[in-house]
Amino acid sequence: MPRIYLKKVILSKQVRRADFLRFMPARQKKELLKQASGLRGKRVAHINAVADGGGVAEILASLIPYLRSLGVESDWYSIILMSAKNFSK
């Protein structure tokens, strides 16, 4: 039976909150910051089948730096399948 592992995807991209909040209308900015504050102290884990290629991977590579800039602890993990024979030695 295959074993399933999660491998953390390391993102080096960083976003400064001020760089994108300045383009938002005041009301939307206030609502975004309010919503983000509700996630402070919690960790959001995004789990995806692959770390690169595909639409979800592209979205997560951009989304997670924005979440982190808002103070939301956010990590991404890809699924690794290993067959049982890899552990028989």
Steps between C-alpha positions, in 0.01 A plus 500: 500500500645841410588746773407863472731777620477875487799704389512869587535726198749778570408840360761774490273767352406772747239770463479822696149571621523870415587421137155357425278661764563845352299399192192400698212728590492579874186295568636187332837542670329526840296186432804304379700592809204410722468157337875437520508593869253218566764253377788634709637237735369222278685311229352445154632191320447473126536144371538435130599202288797678341745775588536632147300496182127538484266779595477434875878502540522832316228652717656379826843629401347849476232480770712381792742796498200736510344309790829509690530875446163536672625306802332171408730203563461309177691197372471278196559126486513269201398137518772236460398139438752230584445132441547256789793336318708816563496414871576128480881532503 
